[in-house]
Amino acid sequence: MQEFKSLKDIPEQDYFTGGSSACAGCGPSLGLKLALKVLGPETIIINSAGCMTLLPLYPNTPLKASWIHNAIENAASTAAGARHGLDMMGNGDMNVVVYAGDGATYDIGFASLSAAAAKNERIIYICYNNQSYGNTGFQWSTATPYGSETKTTPRGKENPTGTTIVNKDMLKIMGAHRVYAATASLAYPVDFLNKLSRAKERDGFSYIELLGACTAGWNYDPRLTIKISKLAVRCGMWPLYEIEHGMLTLNKDFSELKPIDEFLKMQGRYRALPPDGVERLQALINEHWAELKEYNKQRYV
């Protein structure tokens, strides 16, 4: 396994170059750029319909790796087919990587995802979680956090909170499949690349969920993508941890979390969240963090 100890260890070679049609400051595009530094050109990217579908527009594709576009519901099954085909052809060293949004992962594509994980297919599944259906205008998904405003959960007199449903705990669900499951953040690239390196060497299914900060949907200054990503980790909105063989390991353990106020105020989707909504969201974060701390280094699922 290739291990990264500092930013100096990250390869300079890029397999994701200029010419992308992504928004300025797009978290998912930055994530794919980083991922390919570990995975290299001997990689097939399986891309469900979503924000990242717009990237490889011929002839100006920024990707220097193979790419397959498929429907939103079947990324994992497409990847499994590609994996078996490559193995039959003697190309077992090629990486097969799904790069799909939360709508294609948590919701519409969950059946094929669960099946591939249950069968322990030798693929890497990266969910770039921008906490919405971002490609179609920022609608609610089961990854949308409590209190976030979306196009389908707008604030109003009858519903000042916006999203009132607590988002799905996907890491626990994937961990229950007894595969490698981990969260990642753009603000901690060494941690992200080490998790990818581990997944690359595993003889089985790996699931990595990257917080894909979305400038358009979250409504923030594109220059703040890394700052927002770091704040999400420090305030417990996006804890960094991994689950392997049902065991939980916190990768960034803090004695005390930062309050969520600064994180929320930087984004338009939270600016009008009423005080009781902020308190409820903080309570949900504290509850989840306490659970992760309790089960750290122990069986979680």
N, C-alpha and C positions, 0 to 999 in steps of 0.2 A: 504493500500500500504506500502510495506517495503521501508523505506528510508535510503539511505546510505549518511553519512555526511563526512566520511573520509576513507582512506585506511584501518584503523583499523576495520571498520564495515564490510569489505568484508569477507565472510565465508572462513574458512580454508579448508573445505571439498572440494575435487576435484572429479568431475564426468567425467573428461577427464584426463587420466593418461599417463604414459610412453608407448612406443611401437608404436608411430605414425610413419608413413612413410613420413610425411611432411618434407619439407626442413628446415634446421636450420634457426631460426629467422622468420618462416612463420607467417605473420600477421593473416591470416584467422584462423589458428589452435589456436593461442593465443586468438582470439576473441571467438571461440567456448568454449574454456576452461573457460573464464570469464563468458560467457552467462550461462553456466550450473551451475555456483555458485548461480545464482538467480533462474533459472528454476528448478533445482534439478532433481532427477532421475525419477520423474513422468512426463516424457517428451518424446514425439515422435519426432525425428529429421527426417524431410523430406529433402532428399539430392539429388538435381539434379546432373546429370553427370557433373563433373568438378574436380578441384584440390582436394576438400575435399572428393571425392568419394574414394580416395585411403586410407583414414584413417582407416576404420573399416575392415582391412584385417584379416579374421579369421585365426587362433585363437587369434591373438595378437591385438584385437581391443582396442583402448584407451577409447572408449565410455562406460560409465556406465549408459546408457539410451537406450531406444528403437530407432531403426534406420530403415528407409525405403529408399532404393535407387530407383530412378525413372529416366525417360528420361529427357533430358535437357529442353524440352518444356512444361512440365506439372506439375511442382512442386506445384503450387498453387491449381490446381484442385485435385491433389492427397491429399494435406493437407485438403482441404474442405471435401473430401470423408472420410478421417480419422476422422475429427472433428464430422461429422454427425453420423458416426458409433459408436464412443465413447459415444456420447450423448445418442444414442438409447440404449446402453448397460448400461447406468447409470454411466459412467465414465467421467462426465462433468468436473471434476477437473483436468484431465490430460491436460498438455500443448501440443499443436500441433504447431511445429515450423519449418518453412522452413529455410534452410541454403543453399543459392545458390549464385553463382558468378554473375558478371555483365553481362556476355554473356547470361546466363540463365534467367536474369532478365530484362535487358534493351532491349534485342533483341529477341532471340528465344522463351523465355517463357513469353513475355509481354502480349499476349492475355489472357492466363489463370490467370496471375497476375491481370490484369485490371478487369477481370470478378469477381474474388474473392473479390477484393476491392469494386467493385460496389455493390456486394451483401452483403457487410459488414460481411463476414464470420469470425467467432471467431477464428482467427489464428494469429500467429506472424510471419511475413516474414522478415528475416534478409538477406540482400544482402551484402556479403563480396566482396567489390569492389576493385579488384586489377587492374582495368582499362585496361583489356585486356582479350582475351581468353587464360588464363595462362596455362591451362592443356594441350593444344595442341601446345605450343611453343611460346606463347606471340604474338598473332595476334591482329589486331585492332578490337575494338568494339565501339559502340556508347557511351561508358563510357570513352574511351581513351581521355585524355586531348590534347588540341592543343600543338603541338611542341614535343610530345613524339614520339620516334622512336619505331616501332614495326617490326615484321618480314614481315608484309604486307604493312607497310608504312616506308620503309627504306630511309635513307638520300642518296642523290646523287646529281650530277650536275644539273639535271632537277628539283629536289625537295629537297633543302637543309633543309627544315623545318621538314620533317617527316610527322606527322599527321597534316593536314591542316584544318580538320573539327573540329568545336567547339563541345565539348561533350554535350550530352543530359542533360537537367535540370530535372532529375528524381524526385527530391523532390517536385518541383512545380507540376509535372504531378500527383504524388501520392497525394499531398495535394488537388488537384482539385477533387479527388474522395471523398473528405470530410471524410477521415480517419485520424488516427494519423500517422504522418510521421516525421522522425527525422534522423539526421546524428549522427555519433558517431566516437570516435577515441580511439585506444589502449592507447594513451598517457594520456587520461582522463578517467580512468576506473570507477571512481565514477559517472561521468556523464552518461556513457554508462549503468551501472547497474541500475541507477535510471530510465532511459528511458525504460529499459527492465522490471523493476518492475511495472512501469505504464502500459506498454503494457500487462503484465500478468494479471492485474486486470480489463482491459477494456472488455466490452461486445461487441466486434466487432473486425474489422480488424486493425492490426497495422503493420507499415512498418518502419524498422530501417535499415539505410545504414551505414555500418562500412567500413572505409577505410582499405582495406586489403593489407598492404605493402607487396610487393612480391620481395624477395631477388634475385630470379633467373631472373625474367623479368625486374625488375627495375635496376638490376645490381648494388648492393651495398653490403657492408660488413654486414653479418647477425647480428652482434652485434649492429647495428645502427637502428634496427626496431623502437624502441620507440622514439629515437631522431628524426628520419625522420617523424614519425607520428605526433610528437609535432610541428615540423617546418611547416608541411603542414597546421596545424591549425593557427599557429602564422603568417604565411605569406598570409593567405587567400585562399590558394589552397583548403583547406577543412574546411570551416566554420562549427561551431557547432551550429545548430539551430533546431527547431521543428515547425511543422505546425499542428494545431488542430482546427477543425471547420473552416478551412480557415484562421486562425489567425497565424501570424508568431511571434516566440519568439527567439531571439538570446541568446544562452546559454553562449557563451564566447564572450563578446563585448570588443574590443580593440579600444582605441582612435586612434592608429596608427598601421598599419600592418608592419611587417618586410619585407624588400625586398626579392624577391624570389631567389636571387643569391646563397645563401648558400644551400638552398633546392635542387636546380638544380645541383649544382656541386658535390653533394654526390652520384649522380646516373648516370650510364652509358647511360641510355636512353635519357638524356638531355645534356650530355657533349659536343656534337658537334652542339648544337642548335646555329645558327648564331645570332649576336646581334639584328638584326631586329626581329627575332623570339622571343627572350627574351622580347623585348619591347612590342611586340604584346601580348604575354602571360600575362605580367604584366598589360597591359591595360585591358584585359579581366577580370582578377582577381579584379582589382580596380572597374571596372564597376559592377561586381556582388556584391562586398562588399558594394558599395554605395547603391545598390538596397535593400539589406538586411537591412542596417541601416535605410533607408528611411521608410521601411514597418515594422520595429520592433515594436511589440505590436499593430499592425494594421492588417486589412484584407489583405492577400497577394494573395489569389486565390479565 
